[in-house]
Amino acid sequence: MLVKTKAIVISSLKYQEKSLIVKCFTLSDGLKGYFVPSAFSGKKSSQKAAYFQPLTLLEIEAQHKNKGTLEHFKEIKLAAAYHTLNTDIIKSTIALFLAEVLHHSIREEEKNESLFWLLETALLWLDTHEETANFHLILLLEITKFLGFYPDTTEKEYPFFDTQEGLFTPLSGRHCLTEHETVLFRKLIGLKFDSSQKVFTGAERQILLKILLDYYSQHLDGFKKPKSLEVLKEVFA
């Protein structure tokens, strides 16, 4: 089936000398894998390696056989050209980190249009704003809405957050955050991308990042901590 759709690059892996295996989160079909022959060849081609940087927004035309094997692009172009995301060290590190998180979070070839639009909107926001210190924290939390484990905020005035149950509770238990961690987590839940970036200190962001990654690990089988985590910590240190 010939499909025209938007796609977000999640990962790319070099195959032999000149080819790539690319994973994209597509608007039409969810997660799909593609084989890109001669991605590193000297010939002029629309399927060059530069198109497959983490979280690049693409418009693709592809042959989807849907047989569990790698698909093939017919045509490919940028859906939006980033102005700062690939050149700003902080933003490019955030993109690399988030791409790794998504790689370990989105598993199924299942359409999820709402998640796609969230990611596209968020990435375009990141590209056009300078104050981005809390961006990755807010987006990690927002993504849980579409993966099925967003925190239940019905009783959010309670002093402890139970990460296993995903809710606030009056009593501390085995899987509960401390009162201080719960205060930070509650504050994060109330933030938007445009909120003040000075609401957390650097140390508090590190605490929240650990909380969120642990939360993902508890609710997603096989979730792995991103290899780029240490680089992200250094950038925000």
N, CA, C and O of each residue as an XYZ file, in Angstrom:
948
protein
N       0.839     -1.196      0.000
C       0.000      0.000      0.000
C       0.875      1.248      0.000
O       1.799      1.358      0.806
N       0.590      2.189     -0.900
C       1.343      3.433     -0.954
C       0.715      4.423      0.031
O      -0.475      4.725     -0.048
N       1.528      4.914      0.947
C       1.032      5.778      2.015
C       1.760      7.115      1.990
O       2.984      7.161      1.871
N       1.003      8.203      2.103
C       1.577      9.540      2.291
C       1.239      9.983      3.702
O       0.073      9.991      4.095
N       2.260     10.352      4.462
C       2.015     10.695      5.860
C       3.151     11.549      6.425
O       4.241     11.617      5.857
N       2.872     12.186      7.536
C       3.929     12.837      8.296
C       4.609     11.785      9.165
O       4.011     10.766      9.511
N       5.871     12.046      9.512
C       6.622     11.088     10.324
C       7.658     11.826     11.175
O       8.184     12.863     10.770
N       7.939     11.280     12.349
C       8.976     11.808     13.241
C      10.058     10.742     13.374
O       9.769      9.600     13.731
N      11.290     11.111     13.089
C      12.390     10.142     13.183
C      12.678      9.825     14.651
O      12.923     10.725     15.455
N      12.645      8.557     14.982
C      12.924      8.118     16.350
C      14.371      7.634     16.484
O      15.051      7.959     17.458
N      14.832      6.866     15.516
C      16.219      6.373     15.573
C      16.697      6.003     14.180
O      15.894      5.745     13.284
N      18.012      5.978     14.007
C      18.607      5.506     12.753
C      19.874      4.734     13.084
O      20.672      5.139     13.929
N      20.031      3.636     12.412
C      21.160      2.740     12.665
C      21.870      2.452     11.350
O      21.245      2.023     10.380
N      23.177      2.690     11.323
C      23.938      2.441     10.096
C      23.990      0.938      9.826
O      24.249      0.136     10.724
N      23.739      0.579      8.571
C      23.759     -0.819      8.160
C      24.784     -0.982      7.053
O      24.676     -0.375      5.987
N      25.792     -1.822      7.328
C      26.926     -1.980      6.418
C      27.560     -0.612      6.164
O      27.619      0.206      7.082
N      28.027     -0.342      4.965
C      28.778      0.885      4.731
C      27.907      2.072      4.336
O      28.190      3.204      4.730
N      26.864      1.829      3.572
C      26.152      2.946      2.938
C      24.671      3.064      3.299
O      24.010      4.005      2.861
N      24.144      2.138      4.081
C      22.694      2.111      4.290
C      22.297      2.442      5.729
O      23.131      2.462      6.635
N      21.011      2.698      5.909
C      20.463      2.992      7.231
C      19.200      2.170      7.479
O      18.437      1.877      6.559
N      19.002      1.810      8.732
C      17.709      1.281      9.178
C      17.114      2.363     10.071
O      17.698      2.727     11.092
N      15.958      2.868      9.683
C      15.368      4.029     10.352
C      14.030      3.649     10.977
O      13.207      2.981     10.350
N      13.820      4.086     12.231
C      12.513      3.934     12.867
C      11.836      5.293     12.903
O      12.431      6.282     13.330
N      10.599      5.336     12.456
C       9.823      6.573     12.460
C       8.488      6.344     13.165
O       7.894      5.269     13.083
N       8.041      7.376     13.851
C       6.687      7.376     14.399
C       5.825      8.130     13.398
O       5.950      9.346     13.254
N       4.953      7.408     12.708
C       4.172      8.002     11.635
C       2.770      8.382     12.110
O       2.217      7.776     13.027
N       2.220      9.396     11.463
C       0.859      9.812     11.783
C      -0.141      8.743     11.351
O      -1.155      8.538     12.017
N       0.136      8.069     10.252
C      -0.819      7.123      9.669
C      -0.817      5.749     10.325
O      -1.859      5.102     10.432
N       0.373      5.303     10.770
C       0.487      3.902     11.201
C       1.251      3.692     12.502
O       1.567      2.553     12.846
N       1.554      4.756     13.227
C       2.356      4.570     14.430
C       3.802      4.257     14.086
O       4.347      4.817     13.136
N       4.421      3.381     14.837
C       5.844      3.084     14.666
C       6.081      2.193     13.446
O       5.441      1.154     13.289
N       7.011      2.617     12.584
C       7.361      1.828     11.406
C       8.876      1.839     11.215
O       9.546      2.821     11.532
N       9.402      0.733     10.693
C      10.819      0.626     10.380
C      11.040      0.696      8.876
O      10.267      0.127      8.106
N      12.104      1.399      8.452
C      12.387      1.585      7.030
C      13.847      1.248      6.725
O      14.739      1.469      7.543
N      14.059      0.718      5.544
C      15.421      0.472      5.053
C      15.761      1.565      4.042
O      15.023      1.783      3.081
N      16.883      2.250      4.265
C      17.306      3.337      3.384
C      18.630      2.945      2.726
O      19.685      3.114      3.337
N      18.600      2.428      1.506
C      19.843      2.044      0.833
C      20.612      3.278      0.375
O      20.012      4.300      0.044
N      21.909      3.183      0.357
C      22.773      4.259     -0.158
C      22.538      5.611      0.511
O      22.627      6.654     -0.138
N      22.238      5.589      1.807
C      22.018      6.848      2.531
C      23.294      7.676      2.609
O      23.237      8.898      2.746
N      24.443      7.014      2.523
C      25.727      7.709      2.630
C      26.470      7.795      1.300
O      27.659      8.114      1.262
N      25.759      7.509      0.212
C      26.435      7.544     -1.084
C      26.638      8.987     -1.525
O      25.980      9.894     -1.015
N      27.531      9.199     -2.456
C      27.826     10.542     -2.925
C      26.808     11.058     -3.922
O      26.802     12.245     -4.250
N      25.947     10.176     -4.408
C      24.959     10.576     -5.402
C      23.880     11.461     -4.778
O      23.569     11.346     -3.592
N      23.323     12.338     -5.598
C      22.230     13.173     -5.106
C      21.008     12.290     -4.864
O      20.589     11.520     -5.729
N      20.457     12.425     -3.671
C      19.302     11.614     -3.316
C      18.520     12.318     -2.224
O      19.095     13.003     -1.378
N      17.205     12.145     -2.246
C      16.380     12.753     -1.194
C      16.487     11.949      0.093
O      16.089     12.418      1.159
N      17.026     10.736     -0.008
C      17.101      9.874      1.168
C      18.502      9.900      1.773
O      19.134      8.858      1.944
N      18.972     11.083      2.089
C      20.300     11.242      2.667
C      20.252     11.105      4.183
O      19.203     11.286      4.802
N      21.392     10.784      4.769
C      21.465     10.572      6.215
C      21.026     11.799      7.007
O      20.527     11.666      8.125
N      21.207     12.987      6.443
C      20.867     14.223      7.158
C      19.378     14.319      7.492
O      18.987     15.029      8.419
N      18.560     13.606      6.736
C      17.113     13.625      7.005
C      16.750     12.823      8.250
O      15.629     12.918      8.749
N      17.680     12.048      8.743
C      17.324     11.082      9.788
C      17.982     11.367     11.131
O      18.305     10.448     11.884
N      18.178     12.661     11.424
C      18.623     13.066     12.753
C      17.457     12.869     13.726
O      16.298     12.906     13.313
N      17.752     12.660     15.018
C      16.683     12.411     16.000
C      15.610     13.492     16.003
O      15.909     14.681     16.111
N      14.368     13.067     15.885
C      13.163     13.901     15.973
C      12.987     14.867     14.802
O      12.277     15.865     14.926
N      13.626     14.580     13.670
C      13.365     15.354     12.459
C      11.918     15.119     12.023
O      11.423     13.993     12.066
N      11.250     16.189     11.605
C       9.862     16.111     11.134
C       9.862     15.940      9.620
O      10.381     16.788      8.894
N       9.283     14.848      9.151
C       9.304     14.520      7.728
C       7.897     14.410      7.140
O       6.919     14.175      7.850
N       7.831     14.585      5.836
C       6.666     14.173      5.060
C       7.156     13.064      4.141
O       8.100     13.261      3.376
N       6.529     11.918      4.212
C       7.031     10.774      3.446
C       5.936     10.168      2.557
O       4.738     10.270      2.822
N       6.417      9.542      1.506
C       5.578      8.665      0.699
C       6.298      7.328      0.729
O       7.468      7.240      0.355
N       5.612      6.301      1.166
C       6.298      5.019      1.378
C       5.405      3.852      0.988
O       4.177      3.924      1.011
N       6.088      2.775      0.631
C       5.388      1.536      0.327
C       5.296      0.729      1.615
O       6.307      0.230      2.109
N       4.095      0.599      2.158
C       3.894     -0.167      3.385
C       3.305     -1.537      3.043
O       2.146     -1.642      2.643
N       4.111     -2.572      3.205
C       3.627     -3.931      2.943
C       2.981     -4.546      4.186
O       2.209     -5.501      4.097
N       3.322     -3.964      5.365
C       2.726     -4.404      6.632
C       2.872     -5.904      6.881
O       1.930     -6.578      7.298
N       4.081     -6.407      6.612
C       4.349     -7.834      6.817
C       5.345     -8.069      7.954
O       5.865     -9.171      8.128
N       5.600     -6.997      8.729
C       6.546     -7.140      9.829
C       7.986     -6.969      9.407
O       8.900     -7.135     10.215
N       8.194     -6.635      8.134
C       9.546     -6.408      7.631
C       9.767     -4.907      7.452
O       8.836     -4.116      7.605
N      10.997     -4.519      7.127
C      11.297     -3.102      6.912
C      10.605     -2.599      5.645
O      10.577     -3.276      4.617
N      10.050     -1.393      5.750
C       9.381     -0.772      4.610
C      10.389      0.076      3.829
O      11.545      0.208      4.229
N       9.932      0.649      2.708
C      10.821      1.459      1.869
C      10.167      2.804      1.532
O       8.982      2.873      1.207
N      10.966      3.862      1.619
C      10.491      5.183      1.221
C      10.450      5.279     -0.302
O      11.304      4.734     -1.001
N       9.441      5.981     -0.790
C       9.409      6.315     -2.213
C       9.861      7.764     -2.388
O      10.681      8.072     -3.254
N       9.310      8.653     -1.548
C       9.731     10.052     -1.539
C       9.811     10.527     -0.099
O       9.132     10.005      0.784
N      10.659     11.534      0.121
C      10.823     12.051      1.470
C      11.239     13.516      1.406
O      12.061     13.905      0.577
N      10.659     14.322      2.294
C      11.061     15.731      2.403
C      10.810     16.209      3.825
O      10.077     15.573      4.583
N      11.414     17.318      4.175
C      11.213     17.883      5.504
C       9.800     18.449      5.610
O       9.341     19.167      4.722
N       9.117     18.120      6.700
C       7.804     18.716      6.958
C       7.989     20.115      7.538
O       7.171     21.009      7.320
N       9.078     20.284      8.281
C       9.436     21.589      8.851
C      10.942     21.591      9.065
O      11.497     20.642      9.619
N      11.589     22.637      8.634
C      13.041     22.749      8.826
C      13.314     23.444     10.156
O      12.867     24.569     10.378
N      14.046     22.770     11.038
C      14.386     23.376     12.324
C      15.375     24.528     12.134
O      16.237     24.487     11.257
N      15.232     25.545     12.967
C      16.138     26.693     12.928
C      17.240     26.586     13.971
O      18.376     26.990     13.723
N      16.907     26.042     15.139
C      17.896     25.984     16.231
C      18.065     24.594     16.832
O      19.067     24.333     17.497
N      17.114     23.706     16.612
C      17.108     22.436     17.344
C      18.346     21.583     17.050
O      18.839     20.881     17.933
N      18.842     21.641     15.823
C      19.998     20.812     15.468
C      21.342     21.490     15.718
O      22.386     20.838     15.666
N      21.322     22.795     15.990
C      22.583     23.524     16.161
C      22.828     23.981     17.598
O      23.977     24.172     17.996
N      21.774     24.157     18.372
C      21.892     24.547     19.775
C      22.211     23.285     20.590
O      21.451     22.317     20.555
N      23.324     23.296     21.317
C      23.786     22.087     22.018
C      22.774     21.590     23.052
O      22.590     20.384     23.218
N      22.123     22.521     23.742
C      21.130     22.114     24.749
C      19.929     21.471     24.067
O      19.475     20.404     24.482
N      19.413     22.113     23.026
C      18.234     21.581     22.343
C      18.523     20.258     21.638
O      17.693     19.350     21.660
N      19.688     20.146     21.019
C      20.017     18.894     20.324
C      20.209     17.750     21.313
O      19.899     16.600     21.006
N      20.726     18.070     22.512
C      20.867     17.049     23.550
C      19.502     16.611     24.060
O      19.273     15.422     24.282
N      18.586     17.573     24.248
C      17.212     17.248     24.647
C      16.562     16.345     23.599
O      15.900     15.365     23.941
N      16.754     16.681     22.321
C      16.161     15.892     21.235
C      16.699     14.460     21.230
O      15.938     13.506     21.074
N      18.003     14.319     21.401
C      18.616     12.989     21.444
C      18.060     12.170     22.601
O      17.742     10.991     22.451
N      17.949     12.817     23.760
C      17.420     12.157     24.955
C      15.966     11.725     24.747
O      15.610     10.580     25.025
N      15.131     12.641     24.259
C      13.711     12.327     24.068
C      13.510     11.248     23.013
O      12.619     10.408     23.142
N      14.337     11.266     21.964
C      14.246     10.234     20.929
C      14.522      8.856     21.533
O      13.860      7.877     21.189
N      15.498      8.787     22.430
C      15.801      7.515     23.103
C      14.643      7.067     23.983
O      14.291      5.888     24.000
N      14.049      8.009     24.717
C      12.893      7.677     25.557
C      11.755      7.127     24.696
O      11.146      6.111     25.031
N      11.480      7.802     23.595
C      10.407      7.355     22.705
C      10.717      5.995     22.091
O       9.825      5.166     21.914
N      11.997      5.773     21.767
C      12.420      4.494     21.204
C      12.079      3.335     22.149
O      11.717      2.246     21.705
N      12.199      3.585     23.448
C      11.926      2.540     24.436
C      10.491      2.568     24.957
O      10.102      1.724     25.764
N       9.701      3.545     24.490
C       8.332      3.696     25.003
C       7.262      3.314     23.987
O       6.243      2.719     24.338
N       7.505      3.663     22.714
C       6.523      3.369     21.666
C       6.929      2.072     20.999
O       7.955      2.021     20.320
N       6.157      1.041     21.177
C       6.560     -0.279     20.686
C       5.714     -0.751     19.499
O       6.218     -1.405     18.585
N       4.448     -0.417     19.526
C       3.528     -1.072     18.606
C       3.303     -0.274     17.320
O       3.372      0.955     17.302
N       3.034     -1.014     16.258
C       2.624     -0.387     14.999
C       1.139     -0.071     15.128
O       0.287     -0.751     14.556
N       0.857      0.961     15.883
C      -0.530      1.316     16.137
C      -0.677      2.824     16.027
O       0.086      3.579     16.631
N      -1.658      3.254     15.258
C      -1.876      4.696     15.064
C      -2.181      5.369     16.404
O      -2.992      4.884     17.193
N      -1.513      6.492     16.637
C      -1.785      7.292     17.839
C      -1.648      8.759     17.430
O      -0.642      9.413     17.707
N      -2.691      9.251     16.762
C      -2.632     10.591     16.183
C      -2.440     11.663     17.253
O      -1.710     12.632     17.041
N      -3.089     11.491     18.391
C      -2.991     12.499     19.460
C      -1.558     12.636     19.957
O      -1.083     13.748     20.187
N      -0.864     11.503     20.124
C       0.531     11.542     20.555
C       1.394     12.188     19.471
O       2.298     12.965     19.778
N       1.122     11.871     18.221
C       1.896     12.469     17.126
C       1.771     13.990     17.149
O       2.776     14.695     17.063
N       0.537     14.504     17.266
C       0.337     15.955     17.241
C       0.971     16.610     18.457
O       1.501     17.716     18.359
N       0.922     15.937     19.606
C       1.603     16.476     20.794
C       3.094     16.631     20.517
O       3.670     17.686     20.783
N       3.717     15.587     19.986
C       5.163     15.614     19.735
C       5.526     16.674     18.703
O       6.490     17.416     18.892
N       4.765     16.753     17.616
C       5.065     17.753     16.588
C       4.957     19.169     17.160
O       5.844     19.996     16.948
N       3.879     19.441     17.878
C       3.669     20.763     18.477
C       4.789     21.099     19.453
O       5.310     22.215     19.455
N       5.155     20.122     20.282
C       6.202     20.335     21.286
C       7.559     20.609     20.630
O       8.294     21.488     21.079
N       7.893     19.872     19.582
C       9.185     20.040     18.920
C       9.292     21.396     18.225
O      10.346     22.032     18.246
N       8.210     21.825     17.619
C       8.214     23.144     16.976
C       8.320     24.250     18.025
O       8.943     25.283     17.780
N       7.716     24.033     19.187
C       7.842     24.992     20.297
C       9.300     25.054     20.762
O       9.852     26.139     20.941
N       9.914     23.898     20.955
C      11.307     23.833     21.403
C      12.226     24.568     20.428
O      13.147     25.272     20.841
N      11.968     24.400     19.149
C      12.814     25.004     18.117
C      12.745     26.530     18.124
O      13.694     27.199     17.715
N      11.629     27.075     18.585
C      11.423     28.523     18.464
C      11.472     29.272     19.794
O      11.166     30.464     19.834
N      11.846     28.604     20.877
C      11.931     29.260     22.184
C      13.311     29.061     22.801
O      13.987     28.063     22.550
N      13.703     30.021     23.602
C      15.033     29.980     24.213
C      15.018     29.418     25.636
O      15.943     28.711     26.036
N      13.972     29.732     26.394
C      13.898     29.268     27.783
C      13.286     27.868     27.806
O      12.065     27.710     27.773
N      14.154     26.854     27.864
C      13.677     25.478     27.664
C      14.117     24.508     28.770
O      14.095     23.293     28.571
N      14.513     25.037     29.922
C      15.107     24.182     30.957
C      14.159     23.103     31.480
O      14.606     22.035     31.898
N      12.838     23.380     31.457
C      11.874     22.395     31.974
C      11.165     21.619     30.865
O      10.301     20.786     31.137
N      11.534     21.897     29.621
C      10.813     21.334     28.482
C      10.744     19.805     28.538
O       9.667     19.223     28.410
N      11.894     19.163     28.728
C      11.918     17.697     28.682
C      11.104     17.084     29.812
O      10.506     16.022     29.642
N      11.079     17.751     30.974
C      10.304     17.240     32.106
C       8.807     17.315     31.821
O       8.069     16.360     32.062
N       8.371     18.463     31.306
C       6.947     18.655     30.994
C       6.505     17.675     29.912
O       5.435     17.075     30.012
N       7.336     17.512     28.870
C       6.959     16.625     27.772
C       6.930     15.161     28.223
O       6.025     14.417     27.846
N       7.904     14.748     29.017
C       7.890     13.367     29.524
C       6.593     13.081     30.278
O       6.009     12.006     30.138
N       6.150     14.044     31.072
C       4.905     13.860     31.828
C       3.699     13.859     30.894
O       2.791     13.044     31.060
N       3.678     14.763     29.915
C       2.558     14.829     28.968
C       2.424     13.535     28.164
O       1.313     13.075     27.900
N       3.554     12.952     27.779
C       3.531     11.730     26.970
C       2.810     10.596     27.700
O       2.191      9.741     27.066
N       2.891     10.591     29.035
C       2.240      9.505     29.796
C       0.731      9.502     29.606
O       0.091      8.470     29.804
N       0.147     10.642     29.223
C      -1.298     10.678     28.942
C      -1.638      9.726     27.804
O      -2.703      9.108     27.793
N      -0.717      9.616     26.844
C      -0.990      8.838     25.636
C      -0.451      7.408     25.731
O      -0.731      6.568     24.875
N       0.323      7.148     26.784
C       0.832      5.788     27.009
C       0.040      5.078     28.098
O       0.258      3.896     28.367
N      -0.892      5.816     28.728
C      -1.825      5.168     29.653
C      -1.488      5.218     31.128
O      -2.107      4.502     31.915
N      -0.512      6.052     31.540
C      -0.212      6.084     32.981
C       0.018      7.505     33.511
O       0.864      7.729     34.377
N      -0.748      8.455     32.977
C      -0.695      9.819     33.514
C      -1.217      9.804     34.950
O      -2.189      9.110     35.248
N      -0.580     10.565     35.838
C      -0.993     10.561     37.251
C      -2.462     10.943     37.450
O      -2.974     11.848     36.791
N      -3.123     10.249     38.357
C      -4.480     10.603     38.777
C      -4.358     11.773     39.754
O      -3.795     11.627     40.839
N      -4.881     12.914     39.369
C      -4.727     14.121     40.188
C      -5.973     14.436     41.020
O      -6.103     15.539     41.551
N      -6.887     13.467     41.134
C      -8.136     13.688     41.869
C      -7.885     14.165     43.290
O      -8.566     15.064     43.783
N      -6.898     13.555     43.946
C      -6.595     13.897     45.349
C      -5.185     14.467     45.457
O      -4.413     14.065     46.328
N      -4.856     15.391     44.582
C      -3.456     15.832     44.499
C      -2.992     16.669     45.697
O      -1.812     17.006     45.787
N      -3.894     17.005     46.606
C      -3.472     17.727     47.819
C      -2.851     16.787     48.849
O      -2.235     17.248     49.810
N      -3.004     15.474     48.661
C      -2.394     14.511     49.586
C      -0.869     14.641     49.546
O      -0.314     15.016     48.513
N      -0.186     14.338     50.652
C       1.251     14.638     50.762
C       2.198     13.667     50.069
O       3.389     13.960     49.954
N       1.705     12.512     49.599
C       2.592     11.526     48.983
C       2.040     11.088     47.622
O       0.828     11.011     47.420
N       2.969     10.803     46.689
C       2.562     10.267     45.394
C       3.053      8.839     45.276
O       4.248      8.573     45.409
N       2.134      7.921     45.025
C       2.445      6.500     44.862
C       2.720      6.238     43.378
O       1.804      6.277     42.557
N       3.969      5.974     43.044
C       4.346      5.811     41.636
C       3.821      4.511     41.031
O       3.607      4.425     39.822
N       3.616      3.504     41.872
C       3.101      2.230     41.375
C       1.626      2.365     40.985
O       1.205      1.887     39.932
N       0.852      3.022     41.849
C      -0.580      3.190     41.609
C      -0.885      4.414     40.750
O      -1.966      4.516     40.169
N       0.081      5.354     40.669
C      -0.119      6.547     39.867
C      -1.093      7.535     40.461
O      -1.817      8.210     39.729
N      -1.123      7.633     41.799
C      -2.049      8.559     42.443
C      -1.457      9.120     43.733
O      -0.481      8.599     44.273
N      -2.077     10.195     44.207
C      -1.664     10.833     45.455
C      -2.371     10.145     46.626
O      -3.526      9.731     46.517
N      -1.661     10.034     47.732
C      -2.186      9.278     48.863
C      -1.838      9.968     50.185
O      -0.810     10.638     50.277
N      -2.692      9.809     51.216
C      -2.422     10.461     52.506
C      -1.323      9.776     53.314
O      -0.749     10.381     54.220
N      -1.028      8.515     52.990
C      -0.052      7.748     53.767
C       1.113      7.307     52.887
O       0.923      6.935     51.729
N       2.309      7.351     53.445
C       3.490      6.924     52.701
C       3.554      5.404     52.620
O       3.263      4.704     53.589
N       3.939      4.905     51.444
C       4.065      3.462     51.252
C       5.356      3.129     50.533
O       6.187      4.003     50.287
N       5.514      1.875     50.203
C       6.743      1.365     49.594
C       7.110      2.085     48.297
O       8.287      2.332     48.033
N       6.111      2.419     47.497
C       6.380      3.015     46.187
C       6.104      4.518     46.165
O       5.916      5.104     45.099
N       6.080      5.132     47.335
C       5.745      6.549     47.405
C       6.984      7.450     47.325
O       8.062      7.105     47.808
N       6.792      8.601     46.706
C       7.803      9.645     46.747
C       7.814     10.245     48.150
O       6.839     10.121     48.891
N       8.915     10.892     48.510
C       8.956     11.616     49.784
C       8.032     12.834     49.684
O       7.558     13.175     48.601
N       7.786     13.476     50.809
C       6.938     14.676     50.780
C       7.562     15.760     49.897
O       6.866     16.420     49.125
N       8.886     15.936     50.020
C       9.563     16.954     49.209
C       9.469     16.621     47.723
O       9.193     17.500     46.906
N       9.696     15.359     47.370
C       9.599     14.935     45.966
C       8.173     15.116     45.445
O       7.964     15.511     44.297
N       7.202     14.823     46.304
C       5.795     14.971     45.916
C       5.445     16.434     45.649
O       4.692     16.737     44.723
N       5.988     17.334     46.456
C       5.774     18.772     46.233
C       6.297     19.172     44.855
O       5.626     19.886     44.109
N       7.508     18.703     44.526
C       8.097     19.020     43.217
C       7.267     18.422     42.085
O       7.024     19.078     41.072
N       6.840     17.194     42.260
C       6.071     16.489     41.232
C       4.724     17.175     41.007
O       4.278     17.327     39.870
N       4.093     17.580     42.085
C       2.810     18.287     41.998
C       2.974     19.612     41.242
O       2.122     20.002     40.444
N       4.087     20.283     41.516
C       4.373     21.553     40.846
C       4.576     21.321     39.343
O       4.111     22.111     38.521
N       5.270     20.242     38.992
C       5.511     19.918     37.585
C       4.193     19.667     36.848
O       4.024     20.099     35.708
N       3.272     18.975     37.496
C       1.979     18.667     36.872
C       1.254     19.949     36.457
O       0.505     19.945     35.479
N       1.466     21.025     37.179
C       0.784     22.280     36.884
C       1.460     23.139     35.834
O       0.938     24.195     35.479
N       2.613     22.712     35.327
C       3.367     23.549     34.386
C       2.966     23.341     32.928
O       2.547     22.255     32.529
N       3.106     24.414     32.143
C       2.973     24.376     30.687
C       4.333     24.765     30.104
O       5.206     25.244     30.827
N       4.512     24.558     28.797
C       5.785     24.911     28.166
C       6.135     26.381     28.374
O       7.306     26.732     28.525
N       5.110     27.240     28.382
C       5.356     28.679     28.511
C       5.493     29.142     29.965
O       5.707     30.330     30.208
N       5.374     28.236     30.928
C       5.523     28.617     32.339
C       6.956     29.072     32.610
O       7.869     28.751     31.849
N       7.149     29.819     33.695
C       8.490     30.291     34.072
C       9.450     29.118     34.219
O       9.120     28.110     34.844
N      10.636     29.254     33.644
C      11.635     28.184     33.713
C      12.373     28.192     35.059
O      13.119     27.265     35.375
N      12.152     29.250     35.841
C      12.899     29.390     37.096
C      12.179     28.765     38.284
O      12.579     28.963     39.431
N      11.126     28.015     38.011
C      10.335     27.420     39.086
C      11.107     26.296     39.806
O      10.800     25.973     40.953
N      12.109     25.704     39.132
C      12.943     24.666     39.743
C      14.417     25.058     39.695
O      14.862     25.752     38.781
N      15.164     24.600     40.697
C      16.615     24.719     40.646
C      17.160     23.571     39.794
O      16.429     22.642     39.451
N      18.445     23.643     39.457
C      19.060     22.560     38.702
C      18.969     21.233     39.438
O      18.701     20.196     38.832
N      19.194     21.270     40.756
C      19.139     20.042     41.572
C      17.722     19.462     41.573
O      17.547     18.245     41.536
N      16.719     20.334     41.614
C      15.328     19.863     41.612
C      14.964     19.227     40.278
O      14.205     18.258     40.229
N      15.506     19.774     39.204
C      15.256     19.161     37.886
C      15.838     17.755     37.818
O      15.234     16.849     37.244
N      17.006     17.585     38.405
C      17.629     16.244     38.410
C      16.772     15.257     39.197
O      16.609     14.104     38.798
N      16.227     15.722     40.319
C      15.339     14.876     41.133
C      14.110     14.472     40.309
O      13.726     13.303     40.279
N      13.499     15.463     39.639
C      12.299     15.190     38.847
C      12.584     14.274     37.659
O      11.762     13.425     37.313
N      13.738     14.447     37.041
C      14.107     13.591     35.912
C      14.227     12.139     36.366
O      13.765     11.228     35.680
N      14.846     11.930     37.519
C      14.965     10.569     38.056
C      13.590      9.992     38.377
O      13.314      8.829     38.083
N      12.726     10.814     38.984
C      11.363     10.368     39.309
C      10.635      9.922     38.041
O      10.021      8.856     38.011
N      10.708     10.744     37.000
C       9.989     10.448     35.761
C      10.507      9.185     35.078
O       9.721      8.370     34.596
N      11.829      9.024     35.038
C      12.382      7.827     34.394
C      12.066      6.569     35.195
O      11.814      5.509     34.624
N      12.081      6.692     36.519
C      11.665      5.552     37.360
C      10.186      5.231     37.131
O       9.787      4.067     37.093
N       9.395      6.275     36.980
C       7.947      6.122     36.744
C       7.709      5.392     35.417
O       6.867      4.497     35.342
N       8.450      5.772     34.376
C       8.370      5.078     33.087
C       8.769      3.606     33.252
O       8.116      2.711     32.714
N       9.846      3.373     33.999
C      10.339      2.006     34.187
C       9.307      1.117     34.878
O       9.189     -0.069     34.571
N       8.562      1.707     35.815
C       7.551      0.933     36.538
C       6.351      0.583     35.666
O       5.699     -0.437     35.890
N       6.057      1.417     34.680
C       4.821      1.237     33.911
C       5.023      0.730     32.485
O       4.050      0.409     31.801
N       6.273      0.655     32.030
C       6.549      0.141     30.688
C       7.517     -1.026     30.781
O       8.657     -0.854     31.213
N       7.077     -2.203     30.384
C       7.945     -3.380     30.410
C       9.148     -3.177     29.500
O       9.006     -2.781     28.344
N      10.321     -3.451     30.030
C      11.533     -3.383     29.219
C      12.050     -1.987     28.964
O      12.959     -1.806     28.155
N      11.485     -0.984     29.643
C      11.970      0.387     29.440
C      13.412      0.501     29.936
O      13.747      0.030     31.022
N      14.254      1.133     29.122
C      15.665      1.290     29.484
C      16.004      2.757     29.663
O      15.504      3.608     28.927
N      16.847      3.054     30.632
C      17.295      4.427     30.827
C      18.116      4.853     29.605
O      19.001      4.113     29.175
N      17.841      6.016     29.049
C      18.566      6.462     27.843
C      20.070      6.596     28.078
O      20.504      7.048     29.138
N      20.855      6.203     27.085
C      22.313      6.334     27.182
C      22.735      7.797     27.226
O      23.796      8.130     27.756
N      21.899      8.668     26.667
C      22.218     10.103     26.628
C      21.883     10.816     27.934
O      22.043     12.033     28.030
N      21.421     10.076     28.939
C      21.009     10.690     30.207
C      22.147     11.459     30.854
O      21.941     12.573     31.337
N      23.343     10.887     30.873
C      24.477     11.558     31.517
C      24.856     12.841     30.788
O      25.240     13.828     31.416
N      24.746     12.825     29.460
C      25.047     14.032     28.676
C      24.032     15.118     29.014
O      24.383     16.286     29.180
N      22.765     14.710     29.112
C      21.712     15.673     29.460
C      21.971     16.289     30.833
O      21.806     17.493     31.025
N      22.374     15.456     31.773
C      22.672     15.967     33.127
C      23.807     16.982     33.096
O      23.764     18.000     33.788
N      24.820     16.695     32.288
C      25.961     17.629     32.190
C      25.535     18.962     31.580
O      25.965     20.025     32.029
N      24.697     18.898     30.566
C      24.235     20.110     29.893
C      23.442     21.007     30.847
O      23.526     22.233     30.773
N      22.676     20.384     31.738
C      21.845     21.159     32.669
C      22.492     21.336     34.038
O      21.869     21.878     34.951
N      23.731     20.885     34.190
C      24.413     21.017     35.488
C      24.702     22.484     35.791
O      25.270     22.798     36.838
